[in-house]
């Protein structure tokens, strides 16, 4: 999936990050379903790709991405070297 596109009508990492950030800010999930909060994990095949995804998410969430988004590589999850691996597979 591309990081960004010219139009937000087309799917991209930026579009997803905007939607997740807006959903969290509006607290709609809490009001509608009683879910107090959520986090989103992005998993990429390479560290370079993951770095680009992190940049897009941080820019999109205007600095509030630190607790909303989690990031890991497939190798990091497979090897158990990622803190995310502990959270997912404990």
C-alpha positions as a Markdown table, in Angstrom:
| # | Residue | x | y | z |
|---|---|---|---|---|
| 1 | Unk | 0.0 | 0.0 | 0.0 |
| 2 | Unk | 1.4 | 3.4 | -0.8 |
| 3 | Unk | 2.3 | 5.8 | 1.9 |
| 4 | Unk | 0.4 | 8.7 | 0.4 |
| 5 | Unk | -1.7 | 9.5 | -2.7 |
| 6 | Unk | -2.9 | 12.7 | -4.3 |
| 7 | Unk | -6.5 | 12.1 | -3.1 |
| 8 | Unk | -7.7 | 10.9 | 0.3 |
| 9 | Unk | -10.4 | 9.0 | -1.5 |
| 10 | Unk | -7.8 | 6.4 | -2.4 |
| 11 | Unk | -6.4 | 4.0 | 0.2 |
| 12 | Unk | -3.0 | 4.8 | 1.7 |
| 13 | Unk | -1.1 | 4.6 | 5.0 |
| 14 | Unk | -1.8 | 8.3 | 5.4 |
| 15 | Unk | -5.5 | 7.9 | 5.0 |
| 16 | Unk | -5.6 | 5.0 | 7.5 |
| 17 | Unk | -3.6 | 7.0 | 10.0 |
| 18 | Unk | -5.9 | 10.0 | 9.7 |
| 19 | Unk | -9.0 | 7.8 | 10.2 |
| 20 | Unk | -7.5 | 6.1 | 13.2 |
| 21 | Unk | -6.4 | 9.4 | 14.7 |
| 22 | Unk | -9.7 | 11.0 | 14.2 |
| 23 | Unk | -11.6 | 8.0 | 15.6 |
| 24 | Unk | -9.5 | 8.1 | 18.7 |
| 25 | Unk | -9.8 | 11.9 | 19.1 |
| 26 | Unk | -13.6 | 11.8 | 18.7 |
| 27 | Unk | -13.9 | 9.0 | 21.2 |
| 28 | Unk | -16.7 | 7.5 | 19.0 |
| 29 | Unk | -15.7 | 3.9 | 19.9 |
| 30 | Unk | -16.2 | 4.7 | 23.6 |
| 31 | Unk | -19.6 | 6.4 | 23.0 |
| 32 | Unk | -20.9 | 3.8 | 20.6 |
| 33 | Unk | -19.4 | 0.5 | 21.9 |
| 34 | Unk | -17.9 | 1.2 | 25.3 |
| 35 | Unk | -14.3 | 0.7 | 24.0 |
| 36 | Unk | -12.2 | 3.1 | 26.0 |
| 37 | Unk | -9.2 | 3.2 | 23.6 |
| 38 | Unk | -7.3 | 1.3 | 21.0 |
| 39 | Unk | -3.9 | 0.9 | 19.4 |
| 40 | Unk | -3.0 | 0.1 | 15.8 |
| 41 | Unk | -0.1 | -2.0 | 14.8 |
| 42 | Unk | 1.7 | -1.5 | 11.5 |
| 43 | Unk | 3.9 | -4.4 | 10.5 |
| 44 | Unk | 6.3 | -4.1 | 7.6 |
| 45 | Unk | 8.8 | -6.4 | 5.9 |
| 46 | Unk | 11.8 | -4.0 | 6.2 |
| 47 | Unk | 13.1 | -1.5 | 8.7 |
| 48 | Unk | 13.3 | 1.1 | 5.9 |
| 49 | Unk | 9.6 | 0.7 | 5.0 |
| 50 | Unk | 8.6 | 0.8 | 8.7 |
| 51 | Unk | 10.6 | 4.0 | 9.2 |
| 52 | Unk | 8.6 | 5.6 | 6.3 |
| 53 | Unk | 5.3 | 4.4 | 7.8 |
| 54 | Unk | 6.3 | 5.9 | 11.2 |
| 55 | Unk | 7.1 | 9.2 | 9.6 |
| 56 | Unk | 3.7 | 9.4 | 7.9 |
| 57 | Unk | 1.9 | 8.4 | 11.1 |
| 58 | Unk | 3.8 | 10.9 | 13.2 |
| 59 | Unk | 3.1 | 13.7 | 10.7 |
| 60 | Unk | -0.6 | 12.7 | 10.4 |
| 61 | Unk | -1.2 | 12.4 | 14.1 |
| 62 | Unk | 0.7 | 15.7 | 14.8 |
| 63 | Unk | 2.9 | 14.2 | 17.5 |
| 64 | Unk | 0.1 | 12.2 | 19.3 |
| 65 | Unk | 1.1 | 9.0 | 17.5 |
| 66 | Unk | 3.3 | 7.7 | 20.3 |
| 67 | Unk | 0.5 | 5.8 | 22.1 |
| 68 | Unk | -1.8 | 5.2 | 19.1 |
| 69 | Unk | 0.4 | 3.5 | 16.7 |
| 70 | Unk | 2.7 | 0.5 | 17.3 |
| 71 | Unk | 5.4 | -0.5 | 14.7 |
| 72 | Unk | 7.2 | -3.8 | 14.1 |
| 73 | Unk | 9.0 | -5.7 | 11.3 |
| 74 | Unk | 8.0 | -9.2 | 10.4 |
| 75 | Unk | 11.6 | -10.3 | 11.3 |
| 76 | Unk | 11.3 | -8.6 | 14.7 |
| 77 | Unk | 8.1 | -10.4 | 15.4 |
| 78 | Unk | 9.3 | -13.7 | 14.2 |
| 79 | Unk | 12.5 | -13.5 | 16.2 |
| 80 | Unk | 10.8 | -12.2 | 19.3 |
| 81 | Unk | 13.2 | -9.2 | 19.4 |
| 82 | Unk | 10.4 | -6.6 | 19.2 |
| 83 | Unk | 8.6 | -5.3 | 22.2 |
| 84 | Unk | 5.4 | -5.8 | 20.1 |
| 85 | Unk | 6.1 | -9.5 | 20.0 |
| 86 | Unk | 5.9 | -9.7 | 23.7 |
| 87 | Unk | 2.6 | -7.8 | 23.7 |
| 88 | Unk | 1.1 | -10.0 | 21.0 |
| 89 | Unk | 2.4 | -13.4 | 22.1 |
| 90 | Unk | 2.7 | -13.3 | 25.8 |
